[in-house]
Amino acid sequence: MQINCTRLLAPVLTSAVLLTAGLATPTAKAASDQQLYITLGAPTRPPIGWSDFCIEYSPECETKPLEARDVVMTPKAWRDLSRINKWVNESVWPITDMDHWGVVERWNYPDDGYGDCEDYVLLKRKMLLQAAWPRQALLITVVRDHNGDGHAVLTVKTDKGEFILDNQNPEILLWSETGYHFVKRQSQTDPNNWIALGEQRPNIATATSR
């Protein structure tokens, strides 16, 4: 599936302003209104972009399987997550791989300040790893967006649910709040193994405070 993901960020909502400022963690009410964890399916093939990335950045993919682990979402963890998500979204300028590299699909770090969705995801993941977040909780995820186009986001697995870091939206949302169709993502135990994601769709309710 080709990933088309260079649209600019969505307009900032009032709740997004509060979230990106890191003022609060997800509330109990928000958790009770949402489906916190997506249904997992069968093993599937990784995106070609990830496979090519692992050739160019082989030390980052030469990893050993680890036991699955979720982040405990403390107020400090939420602030750090919000800060990194906001910084990357505001620091990288969107551009297609064709315009950037002259190829249809290439996953890379946006070291020159330009990139598309998977490049945002790779940088967010890298910065969170450098901040000592567990690799098993930071999962590159392929979705279809509201237009049906392929898109990449970062799923962060926590004890309060699975949150999505997205360059098309400044707000960090539970997966069930995004309206995306989730296709596949990395396994928690091994980032080189990918898992198809279930079709179960929750009733979507808006979380009003974070």
RAFEN-V58081 format. One record per backbone hydrogen bond with DSSP energy under -0.5 kcal/mol. CO is the residue of the C=O (numbers start at 1). NH is the residue of the N-H. E is the energy in kcal/mol with one decimal. If there is no record, write none. Layout:
co=CO nh=NH e=E
co=CO nh=NH e=E
//
This chain:
co=2 nh=4 e=-0.6
co=2 nh=150 e=-0.6
co=3 nh=5 e=-0.6
co=5 nh=117 e=-0.8
co=13 nh=17 e=-1.8
co=14 nh=18 e=-1.5
co=15 nh=19 e=-2.1
co=16 nh=20 e=-3.0
co=17 nh=21 e=-1.2
co=18 nh=23 e=-1.6
co=19 nh=22 e=-2.4
co=27 nh=31 e=-2.0
co=28 nh=32 e=-2.3
co=29 nh=33 e=-1.5
co=30 nh=34 e=-0.6
co=31 nh=34 e=-0.9
co=34 nh=36 e=-0.8
co=36 nh=162 e=-2.1
co=39 nh=198 e=-4.4
co=42 nh=196 e=-3.1
co=44 nh=194 e=-0.8
co=47 nh=51 e=-1.9
co=48 nh=52 e=-2.6
co=49 nh=53 e=-2.3
co=50 nh=54 e=-2.2
co=51 nh=55 e=-0.8
co=52 nh=55 e=-0.6
co=52 nh=56 e=-1.9
co=53 nh=57 e=-3.1
co=55 nh=58 e=-0.7
co=57 nh=60 e=-1.5
co=57 nh=61 e=-0.7
co=58 nh=61 e=-1.2
co=58 nh=62 e=-1.2
co=61 nh=63 e=-2.0
co=71 nh=73 e=-0.7
co=71 nh=159 e=-2.2
co=72 nh=74 e=-1.8
co=74 nh=78 e=-2.4
co=75 nh=79 e=-2.1
co=76 nh=80 e=-2.6
co=77 nh=81 e=-2.6
co=78 nh=82 e=-2.5
co=79 nh=83 e=-2.6
co=80 nh=84 e=-2.3
co=81 nh=85 e=-2.4
co=82 nh=86 e=-2.4
co=83 nh=87 e=-2.4
co=84 nh=88 e=-2.4
co=85 nh=89 e=-2.2
co=86 nh=90 e=-1.9
co=87 nh=91 e=-1.3
co=88 nh=92 e=-1.6
co=93 nh=115 e=-1.9
co=96 nh=100 e=-2.3
co=97 nh=101 e=-3.6
co=97 nh=102 e=-1.1
co=97 nh=103 e=-1.0
co=98 nh=102 e=-0.8
co=106 nh=108 e=-0.5
co=109 nh=111 e=-2.1
co=110 nh=113 e=-1.9
co=113 nh=93 e=-3.2
co=115 nh=95 e=-1.5
co=116 nh=119 e=-1.2
co=116 nh=120 e=-1.7
co=117 nh=121 e=-2.3
co=118 nh=122 e=-2.5
co=119 nh=123 e=-1.9
co=120 nh=124 e=-2.5
co=121 nh=125 e=-2.7
co=122 nh=126 e=-2.4
co=123 nh=127 e=-2.6
co=124 nh=128 e=-2.3
co=125 nh=129 e=-2.4
co=126 nh=130 e=-2.3
co=127 nh=131 e=-1.1
co=128 nh=133 e=-2.5
co=129 nh=132 e=-1.8
co=134 nh=137 e=-1.6
co=135 nh=138 e=-1.7
co=137 nh=139 e=-0.7
co=137 nh=157 e=-2.1
co=138 nh=140 e=-0.6
co=139 nh=155 e=-2.9
co=140 nh=186 e=-1.8
co=141 nh=153 e=-2.4
co=142 nh=183 e=-2.4
co=142 nh=184 e=-1.5
co=143 nh=151 e=-2.3
co=144 nh=181 e=-2.4
co=145 nh=148 e=-2.1
co=149 nh=145 e=-2.7
co=150 nh=4 e=-2.0
co=151 nh=143 e=-3.0
co=153 nh=141 e=-2.8
co=153 nh=155 e=-0.6
co=154 nh=165 e=-2.8
co=155 nh=139 e=-2.8
co=155 nh=157 e=-0.6
co=156 nh=163 e=-2.5
co=157 nh=71 e=-2.6
co=158 nh=161 e=-1.3
co=161 nh=158 e=-1.9
co=161 nh=163 e=-0.7
co=162 nh=175 e=-2.5
co=163 nh=156 e=-3.2
co=163 nh=165 e=-0.5
co=164 nh=166 e=-0.5
co=164 nh=173 e=-1.1
co=165 nh=154 e=-2.3
co=166 nh=169 e=-0.8
co=168 nh=10 e=-2.2
co=169 nh=166 e=-0.5
co=171 nh=173 e=-0.6
co=173 nh=164 e=-3.2
co=174 nh=177 e=-2.1
co=174 nh=178 e=-0.7
co=175 nh=178 e=-1.0
co=180 nh=182 e=-0.7
co=181 nh=144 e=-2.7
co=183 nh=197 e=-2.4
co=184 nh=142 e=-3.3
co=185 nh=195 e=-3.1
co=189 nh=66 e=-2.4
co=190 nh=187 e=-0.9
co=190 nh=193 e=-1.8
co=193 nh=187 e=-3.2
co=194 nh=44 e=-2.6
co=195 nh=185 e=-2.0
co=196 nh=41 e=-3.3
co=202 nh=204 e=-0.6
co=206 nh=208 e=-0.6
co=209 nh=27 e=-0.8
//
